Amino acid sequence: MAKNKVVTVAEAMEHCFDGMTVMLPGFVNCGVPHTLIDGLMEAGITNLNVISNNTSVKGQGIGKLVHGDRISHITCSHIGSNVETMEKFTKGEINITFVPQGSLCEKARAGGAGIGGILTPTGIHTPMEEGKQLLEWDDEKGEFKFVQASDPQKGRRYILELPLRADVALIHAYKADKLGNVVYNHTARNFNQGFATAADFVIVEAEHIVEVGEIGPNEVMTPGALVDLIVQAETED
């Protein structure tokens, strides 16, 4: 018989560790794995390298990890809704790598698909291109060539953005069966579906845990083959 993947939050936290790279989905507080974040706090896990769209708001969601000084570095698109993140960043208490939101999605998608990187014009001629490889399309030769930012631009220029992957992804779902087949609720899907493909270990918190067979094949948004553990979510979106 196939494995029942349902565990307690404490059991799930046994697969998390200090210094891990963790993907935390959500858009401000929508689709955020609140129960699993509380689990990280209770387990005392720290020095996290977080990949997320944002840091929520002060004292909520990912903001709890910010407040508790559990994050050493975060790769994200936006911190403006959390004044505490901004304060810690300006004081040098937290390191941040900013990535445009669309590029963040694509970098995670590349990580999940095993693609070596993506080419995007987003960020050309801005600080986003600093330290990255640039390619330019040569119409005459019909090929790409590597260029320096200081080179005169002759064609369409792109940044080579490398893929993102994590040790662990903590996912929030509306519903999951006991084998880990997952359904998301409307906009709470946001980064959850993509992040679930881009980590070595995937833990899902589900608002509703149902028996195998209660989710139709056409309803499944993340298949159970990608999910390692499931816990009961204590909050709903």
C-alpha positions as CSV (number, residue, x, y, z in Angstrom):
1,M,0.0,0.0,0.0
2,A,1.2,3.5,-0.8
3,K,2.6,5.6,2.1
4,N,0.3,7.8,4.1
5,K,2.3,11.1,4.2
6,V,0.3,12.9,7.0
7,V,2.5,13.8,10.0
8,T,2.5,16.3,12.8
9,V,4.1,19.7,12.5
10,A,6.8,18.6,15.0
11,E,7.6,15.5,12.9
12,A,7.8,17.7,9.7
13,M,10.3,20.0,11.4
14,E,12.7,17.0,11.8
15,H,13.4,17.5,8.1
16,C,14.3,21.2,8.5
17,F,17.6,22.4,9.8
18,D,19.6,25.5,10.6
19,G,21.1,27.2,7.6
20,M,18.8,25.5,5.1
21,T,17.6,27.2,1.9
22,V,13.8,27.3,2.2
23,M,11.2,28.4,-0.3
24,L,8.2,30.2,1.3
25,P,5.4,31.0,-1.0
26,G,2.6,33.5,-0.6
27,F,1.7,37.0,-1.7
28,V,1.8,39.2,1.4
29,N,-0.4,37.0,3.6
30,C,-2.3,35.0,0.9
31,G,-1.1,31.5,0.3
32,V,1.4,31.7,3.1
33,P,2.3,28.4,5.0
34,H,1.5,30.0,8.4
35,T,1.3,26.7,10.3
36,L,4.7,25.5,9.1
37,I,6.3,28.9,9.7
38,D,5.1,28.6,13.3
39,G,6.7,25.2,13.3
40,L,10.0,26.7,12.3
41,M,9.7,29.2,15.1
42,E,8.8,26.6,17.7
43,A,11.6,24.3,16.6
44,G,14.2,27.1,17.0
45,I,15.4,26.7,13.4
46,T,17.6,29.7,12.4
47,N,20.1,31.1,9.9
48,L,17.6,30.6,7.1
49,N,18.3,31.4,3.5
50,V,14.8,32.2,2.4
51,I,13.4,32.4,-1.2
52,S,10.1,34.2,-1.3
53,N,8.3,37.0,-3.1
54,N,8.1,39.2,-0.1
55,T,8.4,39.3,3.7
56,S,4.7,39.7,4.5
57,V,4.0,42.3,7.2
58,K,5.4,42.9,10.7
59,G,4.6,40.0,13.0
60,Q,2.7,37.9,10.4
61,G,3.7,35.1,8.1
62,I,7.3,35.4,7.1
63,G,7.4,38.5,9.2
64,K,7.5,36.3,12.2
65,L,10.9,34.9,11.0
66,V,12.1,38.4,10.4
67,H,11.1,39.6,13.8
68,G,12.7,36.5,15.4
69,D,16.0,37.0,13.6
70,R,15.7,33.7,12.0
71,I,16.7,34.8,8.5
72,S,20.3,35.5,7.4
73,H,19.6,36.0,3.7
74,I,16.5,36.4,1.6
75,T,16.0,36.4,-2.2
76,C,12.8,38.3,-2.9
77,S,11.1,40.9,-5.0
78,H,9.6,43.2,-2.4
79,I,10.0,44.2,1.3
80,G,8.0,47.5,1.3
81,S,5.0,46.1,3.2
82,N,7.2,45.1,6.2
83,V,8.8,48.0,8.0
84,E,10.8,45.7,10.2
85,T,12.5,44.0,7.2
86,M,13.5,47.4,5.9
87,E,14.9,48.4,9.3
88,K,17.0,45.3,9.6
89,F,18.2,45.6,6.0
90,T,19.4,49.2,6.5
91,K,21.2,48.2,9.7
92,G,22.9,45.3,8.0
93,E,21.1,42.7,10.1
94,I,19.7,40.8,7.2
95,N,21.1,40.4,3.7
96,I,18.8,40.7,0.7
97,T,19.1,39.8,-3.0
98,F,16.4,41.6,-4.9
99,V,15.0,39.9,-8.0
100,P,12.1,41.2,-10.2
101,Q,9.0,39.3,-9.5
102,G,8.7,37.8,-13.0
103,S,12.3,36.8,-13.0
104,L,11.9,35.2,-9.6
105,C,9.0,33.0,-10.9
106,E,11.0,32.0,-13.9
107,K,14.2,31.3,-11.9
108,A,12.2,28.9,-9.7
109,R,10.5,27.4,-12.7
110,A,13.9,26.7,-14.2
111,G,15.0,25.2,-11.0
112,G,12.0,22.9,-10.9
113,A,12.4,21.9,-14.6
114,G,16.1,21.3,-14.5
115,I,16.8,24.1,-16.9
116,G,20.2,25.8,-16.7
117,G,18.9,29.3,-16.7
118,I,16.6,31.8,-18.4
119,L,17.3,34.9,-20.6
120,T,15.3,38.0,-19.8
121,P,15.6,41.7,-20.8
122,T,14.2,42.7,-17.4
123,G,16.9,44.7,-15.5
124,I,19.1,45.6,-18.5
125,H,20.9,48.9,-17.9
126,T,19.9,48.8,-14.2
127,P,21.7,47.5,-11.1
128,M,19.9,44.1,-11.7
129,E,22.6,43.3,-14.3
130,E,25.6,43.8,-12.1
131,G,27.7,40.7,-11.6
132,K,25.6,38.7,-14.1
133,Q,26.4,37.4,-17.6
134,L,24.9,39.4,-20.4
135,L,24.1,38.1,-23.9
136,E,23.2,40.0,-27.0
137,W,21.4,38.7,-30.1
138,D,23.4,39.3,-33.3
139,D,20.8,39.7,-36.2
140,E,23.5,39.4,-38.8
141,K,25.0,36.1,-37.5
142,G,21.8,34.8,-36.1
143,E,23.3,33.9,-32.8
144,F,23.9,35.1,-29.2
145,K,27.2,36.4,-28.0
146,F,28.4,37.3,-24.5
147,V,29.0,41.0,-23.9
148,Q,30.0,43.3,-21.2
149,A,27.7,46.0,-19.8
150,S,30.2,48.7,-21.1
151,D,30.1,47.3,-24.7
152,P,28.1,49.4,-27.2
153,Q,24.7,47.8,-27.6
154,K,24.0,46.6,-31.2
155,G,21.1,44.2,-30.6
156,R,18.6,42.9,-28.2
157,R,20.4,42.3,-24.8
158,Y,19.5,39.8,-22.1
159,I,20.5,38.9,-18.6
160,L,21.3,35.2,-18.0
161,E,19.4,34.5,-14.8
162,L,20.4,31.2,-13.1
163,P,17.8,28.8,-11.6
164,L,16.7,28.8,-8.0
165,R,16.3,25.6,-5.9
166,A,15.9,25.0,-2.2
167,D,16.6,22.3,0.4
168,V,13.0,22.5,1.5
169,A,9.8,24.1,0.3
170,L,6.9,24.8,2.7
171,I,3.7,24.9,0.8
172,H,0.1,26.0,1.7
173,A,-2.8,24.1,0.1
174,Y,-6.5,24.3,0.2
175,K,-6.9,20.5,0.0
176,A,-4.6,17.5,-0.1
177,D,-5.2,13.7,-0.1
178,K,-3.1,11.5,2.1
179,L,-0.7,10.7,-0.8
180,G,0.0,14.4,-1.3
181,N,-2.1,15.3,-4.3
182,V,-2.8,19.0,-3.9
183,V,-5.4,21.6,-4.8
184,Y,-4.9,25.3,-4.3
185,N,-7.6,27.9,-3.7
186,H,-7.8,30.6,-6.3
187,T,-5.1,33.3,-5.9
188,A,-3.6,31.4,-2.9
189,R,-2.0,29.2,-5.6
190,N,0.5,32.1,-6.4
191,F,4.0,30.8,-5.8
192,N,3.0,27.6,-4.1
193,Q,2.7,25.5,-7.3
194,G,6.0,26.6,-8.7
195,F,8.0,26.3,-5.5
196,A,6.7,22.8,-5.0
197,T,8.7,21.7,-8.0
198,A,12.0,23.4,-7.0
199,A,13.0,21.9,-3.7
200,D,14.6,18.6,-2.6
201,F,12.0,18.1,0.1
202,V,8.4,19.4,0.0
203,I,6.2,19.8,3.0
204,V,2.5,20.7,2.5
205,E,0.2,22.2,5.0
206,A,-3.4,21.6,3.9
207,E,-6.6,23.2,5.2
208,H,-8.5,20.0,4.3
209,I,-6.9,16.5,4.3
210,V,-9.0,13.9,2.5
211,E,-8.9,10.3,1.6
212,V,-7.1,9.1,-1.6
213,G,-9.6,9.2,-4.4
214,E,-11.6,12.2,-3.1
215,I,-9.6,14.5,-5.4
216,G,-10.3,13.9,-9.1
217,P,-7.3,13.6,-11.4
218,N,-8.4,16.8,-13.3
219,E,-8.4,18.7,-10.0
220,V,-4.8,17.9,-9.0
221,M,-2.5,21.0,-9.3
222,T,0.6,19.5,-7.7
223,P,0.9,15.7,-7.9
224,G,1.7,13.6,-4.9
225,A,5.0,12.5,-6.5
226,L,6.4,15.9,-5.6
227,V,5.2,16.0,-2.0
228,D,7.0,14.3,0.8
229,L,4.9,15.2,3.9
230,I,1.5,16.7,4.8
231,V,0.4,18.5,7.9
232,Q,-2.9,19.9,9.0
233,A,-3.0,23.7,8.5
234,E,-4.4,25.7,11.4
235,T,-5.3,28.7,9.2
236,E,-7.3,29.2,6.0
237,D,-7.0,31.4,3.0
